[in-house]
C-alpha cells in the first residue's frame, strides 16, 4: 500500500478505512476504522461535524500511537440505513464497466431462461 511506502520515507501516515481488518493484514502503521459506505471515509457529504470528528480522531491517533500497527475504531453510526445509503451513493447513470456487467448479466440470465 502507498501508506507503507510513505512511512518508509520517514513520513507518518494514518489510513482512514471502511475495512480496518484488511488494512491490518497489510500491517499499516496507524488505522482509523469507520463503518461508513464506500466513498465516504470521512463521513456524510456536507456534515462538517462528522467529517471533523473523523479527521480529529486521525490526528489524535497520529499524535498518540506509541506502538506500530495501531488501530482506532470509531463508534460513529451512519445516520441512514445501509440499503438507502448504498442506493443514494450510486450515480444516476452507471459507469461504463457497471453498464457492461449489467448487460452481461442480462445476457447470461436470458441464456439460462431459454435453456430451461
Phi and psi in degrees as a GROMACS rama.xvg file:
@    title "Ramachandran Plot"
@    xaxis  label "Phi"
@    yaxis  label "Psi"
@TYPE xy
-60.2203  -37.8566  UNK-2
-58.8547  -38.3031  UNK-3
-65.1482  -40.5542  UNK-4
-64.711  -40.6947  UNK-5
-64.6996  -42.4392  UNK-6
-60.6116  -40.2676  UNK-7
-63.4954  -25.5144  UNK-8
-82.0353  -5.20428  UNK-9
103.231  4.49863  UNK-10
-104.02  126.404  UNK-11
-72.469  144.526  UNK-12
-130.821  157.908  UNK-13
-131.597  130.398  UNK-14
-104.479  120.309  UNK-15
-98.5332  121.875  UNK-16
-145.601  152.071  UNK-17
-84.9303  -5.69204  UNK-18
-128.374  68.1747  UNK-19
-64.9024  -31.7647  UNK-20
-64.9785  -39.5594  UNK-21
-67.3546  -40.6988  UNK-22
-60.8236  -36.331  UNK-23
-63.8475  -36.3724  UNK-24
-62.3803  -28.116  UNK-25
-84.7908  -0.493858  UNK-26
56.6167  47.2476  UNK-27
-72.6709  152.137  UNK-28
-66.6156  -47.3506  UNK-29
-139.358  128.565  UNK-30
-129.212  130.304  UNK-31
-110.359  118.825  UNK-32
-96.929  132.932  UNK-33
-129.269  147.202  UNK-34
-103.192  69.5266  UNK-35
-119.251  160.399  UNK-36
-63.7404  150.635  UNK-37
-56.5646  142.739  UNK-38
91.5821  -4.06438  UNK-39
-131.397  49.3172  UNK-40
-58.9733  -29.3268  UNK-41
-101.366  1.37285  UNK-42
123.743  -172.972  UNK-43
-69.6866  144.679  UNK-44
-57.1992  140.224  UNK-45
72.2372  -2.48039  UNK-46
-95.9555  84.8404  UNK-47
-65.0297  -30.9408  UNK-48
-66.6414  -46.669  UNK-49
-63.2334  -45.3889  UNK-50
-63.3889  -41.2303  UNK-51
-66.9296  -37.2711  UNK-52
-60.2316  -45.1049  UNK-53
-65.4498  -46.3272  UNK-54
-60.8883  -42.3926  UNK-55
-65.8569  -36.2756  UNK-56
-64.4161  -39.52  UNK-57
-64.2399  -43.3857  UNK-58
-65.7869  -40.6209  UNK-59
-61.2069  -44.1731  UNK-60
-62.9544  -41.189  UNK-61
-60.2826  -41.4559  UNK-62
-74.4352  -37.8076  UNK-63
-105.003  -13.2952  UNK-64
-64.026  122.461  UNK-65
-106.42  -12.4361  UNK-66
-119.732  149.406  UNK-67
-65.8406  155.467  UNK-68
59.6869  46.2425  UNK-69
-80.9016  146.186  UNK-70
-136.96  136.849  UNK-71
-129.995  118.965  UNK-72
-98.9305  125.84  UNK-73
-87.7165  138.784  UNK-74
-99.0634  54.6701  UNK-75
-102.631  125.371  UNK-76
-89.7145  131.859  UNK-77
-67.6112  128.35  UNK-78
-75.1505  -1.47448  UNK-79
-122.637  143.305  UNK-80
-60.6418  152.983  UNK-81
-57.0647  -43.2321  UNK-82
-62.4  -46.1703  UNK-83
-66.1592  -42.8805  UNK-84
-60.7946  -43.1232  UNK-85
-63.9388  -44.1922  UNK-86
-63.6484  -44.0489  UNK-87
-66.6342  -28.1385  UNK-88
-73.0476  -28.3059  UNK-89
-69.3923  139.435  UNK-90
-68.7161  156.983  UNK-91
-64.7481  -28.7652  UNK-92
-119.609  129.01  UNK-93
-66.3618  150.253  UNK-94
-65.408  162.658  UNK-95
-55.8415  -40.805  UNK-96
-70.4531  -37.3175  UNK-97
-66.7546  -42.3252  UNK-98
-60.2345  -41.4338  UNK-99
-62.8924  -42.5201  UNK-100
-65.5081  -36.4313  UNK-101
-63.8277  -45.4277  UNK-102
-62.3879  -44.5539  UNK-103
-60.9314  -44.3856  UNK-104
-61.9755  -41.907  UNK-105
-62.696  -40.8705  UNK-106
-63.2801  -43.5709  UNK-107
-63.217  -45.4702  UNK-108
-64.5367  -36.3361  UNK-109
-66.1002  -40.263  UNK-110
-63.602  -42.498  UNK-111
-61.9772  -45.493  UNK-112
-63.3002  -37.6237  UNK-113
-75.5936  -22.2699  UNK-114
-88.0457  -8.00084  UNK-115
